[in-house]
Amino acid sequence: MNYLIGVDIGTSGTKTVLFDDKGNSIASHLVEYPMYQPKIGWAEQDPEDWWQATYSSIKAVVEKSGVSPSDVKGIGLSGQMHGLVLLDKDDKVLRRSIIWCDQRTTAEADQLTELIGRERLIEITGNPALTGFTAAKILWVKNNEPELFEKAEKILLPKDYVRLRLTGEFATEVSDASGMQLMDIKNRCWSDEVLDKLGIPKSKLGKMYESCEVTGGLTNEAAELTGLNPGTIVVGGAGDQAAGAVGNGIVKPGIISSTIGTSGVVFAHMENIEIDKGGRVHTLCHAIPGKWHVMGVTQGAGLSLKWFRDNFCHAEMDAADGLGVDPYYLMDQQAEKVEAGCEGLIYLPYMMGERSPILDPNAKGIFFGLSAKHTKYDMLRAVMEGVAYSLKDCYDVIRAMGIDASEVRASGGGGKSKLWRQMQADMYNCPINTINASEGPALGVALLAGVGAGIYNSVPEACEITISVKDTTDPIAENAEIYNKYFDVYRGVYAGVKDQFKKIAEIQAE
């Protein structure tokens, strides 16, 4: 039997899963680590935490499974996108990584637009200048920490730092790199024009691969730390969203995914490149050679529910601990008792600013319509509905681009919630499917490793062999009608307060 390993280097932790070549999960292990927020809107992590979590979790799944290292044919890496890792000439980390949800780079996003031009930037990179993307973070370091920028010899993404530690190879791949805003998206290569105007030497960036190409093999040191054989192949892998899409079978037209993790994403495969000229959604390279994808991203999806749990649901957490169940399971049960629409209570999930479709780093979370009648559980359900409204906002833009969305698949941690799936079915007014596999990004990059190892002939073939629809949630007509009315209010709330968000940001900057 052949086995494959998928490593998902996420925001809250790194999860490694060992699969057989039928896509069955054999063993998994999660290692968590902190996120640092030295100022409001800032978010950083220590790359050493990712590395330690990676090698220890690989070692754990090998030991748990009892699988012979010689039967492990390849490793795929999935990573949180847009993070900035800077290394010196000795490959030492120069500072904590500025990660995807950091919003400090408003001035640098404006600078990027000024240097290249908004329309030209969208034409080349598929997106307008965004605070979350890596290019603006590089400019921030250049502007604010020039001594570190001068020392930087390598610029990497989170998973590509882990790749360097596993293989000694300085490399990246198209799906994750296209979220740096330094690529010519149409031609799937670094953009000389963008790099020249930003003053970033191409030599500081890794060699570009397609996602299923072999980028190197385990070094002797990495093999000893992981318990695998030296030379075990590591493929390009993918950014977490493209990886999750492969793991969800979003590898052909007509099927889209609606994912709720720390962030929320609506993701659609494209055979040919399409770019929203307004920049409301992101066009990036897919993990399938020669294909692209479009996605809308809401920053504070699962993050909003975790915030609510940690601050207001201590009783549920204590009860869940006693019952041996997930606190979110009990929270779902309570929220399910509240009527759809929460009697006019609406939540905007903009706790870390917002990307799609409003592109506003100054946006903040809001409870709107709160009355003396509302309870904690109305607020809980409103948080869940607010996240679903934000995903519908993205879904509507993608549909308006003429992209087929005849099937929607739910995934991520939020996809396990029956209530959240029902909300999405009602708001999209279409069935929501789940699949037989639940490991998302880890499965996706394991399948990419399988293609690189020659176990599968292509990424679509790998998905055909391993992935099938398991359950379907149909929309409830009366809920769909209620949500359709409140969705207009949801959008109007932001329109009414966006100038106030800007004033708050100006006051905080004083």
Disulfide bonds with the S-S distance in Angstrom:
none
